[in-house]
Amino acid sequence: MKKIGSLKLKGELLLAPMADYTNVAFRTLAKEYGAALCYTELISAKALTMKSKRTENMLQVSEGEKPVFLQLFGANPDDFSKAISIVEKKYPNNFAGYDLNCGCSVPKALRGKYGCSLMSQPQIVGHIVGAMKKEVEKTSPHKPVTVKIRLGLKQETFLEVSHEAENAGAHAITIHPRLGNQAYAGAADWTKIYELKKEIKIPVIGNGDIKKPSDVIEMKKQTNCDFEMIGRAAIGNAFFFRAAQVALDGKETPIRKFEDVILEGNRFLELAEKFGLGVNEVRPYFIGLAKGQMGASILRNSFGLSKTIEEIKTTFKGYAEF
């Protein structure tokens, strides 16, 4: 059984934090299909300190998805301390650990000097990790603090940032081996995951360009990483975790059949209703689900134009009965 800090995990496949995607229904579904650990989408530490109702609503966690890590973004160490204090007091049993986002490279993040901007400030990363760890230790010293990084913003700084994080007490580093200004262009350079693995003593989580179950095996083989984080390949396809785990077990990878797609879509709708999700939280999953299906472009457009969950259900039911 593998560990991040003192947290024992039943597997090594993790669901990545993805803005607008990794809500409570998606995370619960991923866990049902075999994810060992799920992350929330990135959540503003500052917004939590300002008691934003919308942000607090994103802290909803189900028993079925645990363990789950809360990923926070920001640039001020004090904001992280206060945010974690608020969460630990109000939702002490929701999260098994906390993750610092140093990877988001959208323009808004760069303007706000958070996310991938922190890759240009290794010492600040160390200060934030230290502040997070200090706050966690007040109430829940068993909970890990981790960091998700890229290679750098415009030039490589991942080794410096990782050393600062490790020295400040981080329990694991997730690396997506692209520069921030690359976004998702080009190929993820897995050799950098291997380079990081040789440099630090804490677990390394590989992320980036895992597009099919066999890529999990290849990443592990090439990089010697401790865990593999699945991102975009799982959007609308939680079945990916089941197939990837079978591949890790050295067995023949199962093919996702039409019946599997319908089963998964219906289960997502059940979970969405159970947790009271709105159409904006449900729509992205079904747009992802349409990928690779017969009539994908028409199906995707229909989901994309849906203004209510009922419209999504109607489209999906029609597809299921096709």
N, C-alpha and C positions, 0 to 999 in steps of 0.2 A: 504494500500500500504506500503510495507516494504522499509527500507532505509539502505544504507551504507553511513555513514556520511550524507551529504545533498542530495545524489543521490537517487532518488525515483525509485524503480524497480517494474515492473508489473509482479510479481511472485517471486518464491524463488528457482527455479531450475537454476543452473549455469553450464556452460561448462568449464571443467578444462583446465588449460594450459598443453598441452602435446607436447613434442618435436617431430617434424616430422609429426605432425597430425593437430594441430589447426591452419591451414592456413586460409586465407580470405574466401575461398570457403566453408570449413567445418564450420567455425563460422557463415557465412551467412545462411547456410542450417539449422544449429542448431537453430538459431534465428527464422527462418521461421516455425520451428516445435515447438516453444514455449519456448526456453531458455530465461531467463530474463536478463542474463548477460553472455558475453563470454570473455575469456582471450586469449591473444596471447600465442603461445608457448614461452618458456623461451628464452630471448634475452640478449646477453652480453652487460652490461653497458660499459665495457671497449672498446668493438668493436665499439660501437656508438661514443665514444669519438675519436676513431682513424679513423672515417669516412669510415668504411667498407661498400662497396657498397652492398655486399651480405646481410649484416645485415640490412642496410637501406631498402632493398627490402622487408624485412619481416615486415615492418611497414605499408604495404598497408592495408587499411581499407575500407569497403564498407558502404554506407549509410544504407543498409538493415540490417547490423549486430549490429549497435549501440544500446545501449552503450557497449563499449568494454574496457577492462583494459589491459594495457601493463605490462607484467611480465618481470622484469629485474633480472639478476643474476650477482654476483660479490662479492668482499670482501672489497673493498675500498670505504668509504663513499664519497670521492671526485669524484670518477667515476660516482656514481649515480647522484650527483648534476649536473655534466657536461652533462651526458646523458639526463637527464630530461630537462635541459636548451636547449639542441639541439633540442629535440623533440618538446618542447613547442614553439620554434621559427619557426621551419620548418613545423610542422604538428600540429598546435594549436587545430584543431577541430577533430583530429582522436581519441583521447583517453579520456575516462571519468574518468580515475583513473589509479593509478600505484600500482603494486604488487611486493613485494620482495620475491624471491624464497629462502626458507630455507629448501627445501624438497628434491631436486634432490640428489640422492645417487649413481649415476653411478661413476665408478672409476675416470673418467676425472674430475668430480666435486670435488671429495675428494682430488685428487692431486693438484687441483687449489685452494683448501681451500675455495670454495664457496658452494652454495647449502646447503646440510645437514651438512656440516662441521661447518656452522655458529651456529648450535644447541649446539655446545660445547663452544660458545662464546656469551653468552646472552648480555653482554654489547656492543659488536660490533654490534649486531642486533639493539640495541637501538640507537647507533650512526648512523647507516645507515638509519633507519626509520626517525630519526631526520633530517638528511641531505636531504632526499627525501621530507619530509614535508616542510622544510624551502624553498627549491627550488620551489616546487609547489605553495606555497603561494605567491611567487613573481609575478606570472602572473595569476594563476587560483586557488585561495584559496578554491573554491568550490569543487575541485577534491579530492576524497579520496585517502589515502595511506593505503594499506593493506599488510598482510604478510601471506605466506603459509608455514606451518611448518609440521614436523613429531614429534614423541614423543621425539626424541633425536637422536644422532648418534649411540652410543652403550649403552647408559643409559638414563633414562628419565630426560629431562631438559625442557620439554615443558611449565611448569608453570613459570619457571624463565624467559625463552625467551619471553613468552606472556606478562608477567608483564613489562618487559623492553620495548617491542614494544608498549604496551598500554600507558605507561608513556611517551614515546617519541612522542605520538600523532597518533598512528595507529587507523584506523577507523573500522577495522574488522580483525579477525584471521581465516584463514582456517586451519583445522587440519586433517591430514591423520594419524590416530592412529596406526602407526607401527614405529619401530626404523629404522634408516637408513640402518643398516647392515642386516635388514630383507628383504630389497627390497620389493617384493610383496608376500613373503612367509608367511605361517601361516594366521591367521585371523586378520583383523583389530579390535582393541579393542575399541568398541564404548563407553564403560564405561568412557574412557578417554575424549571423547568429552563432556560427561555430567559433568565430573569433571572440565574441562576447563570452561564450561558454568557457573558453580557456582562461579568460581574464578574471572572472568573479567566482566566488564560492557559493553564493546563493543560487537557487534554481533559476533557470532561464526558460521562458515560455516563448516558443516560436510562433510567429504570426505573419501572414502575407502569402498570397498566391496559392493557398490550399483550395483547389478547385474541384478535386475529385478525391474519393477515399484513398486511393493509392498514393496521393500526394502527402498524406500524413506519414506513411511509411517512408517515403523518400526524404521528407524533411528530417525525420528522426535519424535516418541513416546518414544523411549529409552533415547534420549539425550537432548530433548528440544532445539535443535539447531535452529538457525534463518533461515538458508539457507542450501540447499543440493547441493553439487557439483558432477556432473556426469563426470566420466572419461572414462575408457576403454569400459564401456558398450555402449557408444555412437559412438564408432569408427565403421563406416560403418552402423550406425543405429541411425540416427538423429530422427527417429520415436519414439525413447525411450522417448524423451521430451514430445511428445504429449500424450503418454500412461501414463507417470508418472504424468502429470498435471491432467489428468482425474482421476487418482487414488487419488490425493490430493483433488480433488473436491468431493470425496466420491461416484463416479460413477463406473460402471463396466468398467474395464480396456479393451481397444480395443486390439484385436489380430492383429499382423502385418502379413498381407497376402502377397502372392506372388506379387500381383499387387502393393502393397505398396513399396516393395523392388525395383521393376522395376521403379516406379515413382521416388523414391528417388535417385536411381543411375543415371537416366537420368538427373535429376535436378542438381546433383553434377557435371556431365560432362558439362552442360550448364554454370554453375558458373565458373568452371575451365577454360573454353574457354574465358568467359567474362573477367576474371582477369589475363589471360595469364599465367596460371600455367604450370609447366613442368611435365614430366612423374614421376619424383621422388616425386613430391608433390601430384600427383593423385593416384599413385599406392597403398600407405598405406591404403587409405580409402576403396579401392575395395578389398584388402586382408581382411580387417575387415568385409566388406559386405558379403563376402563368408561364414563367420561363420554361421553355423546352416542351410545352404541351402542344397538342394539336390545335391549330388556330391561335397560337400564342399571342400574336399582335392584336387580334380582335378581342380576345379574352382580357388581355392586359389593359387595353383601352376602356373596355367596359367597366372593369374594376376601378380604373383611374378616374372615371367620370361619375362613379357612384357617390351620391350625396348622403346616403343613409346606409346603415348596416343591413337593412331589409333589402335594399337594392343589390348589395354584395351577395346576400344569401340567395336572392332570385337568380343572379347570374351564375353563381356556383352550382345551384341546384340544376339549372338548365344544362350546364356543362356536364354534371355528373350523370344526367339522364340521356346525354347525347348518344 
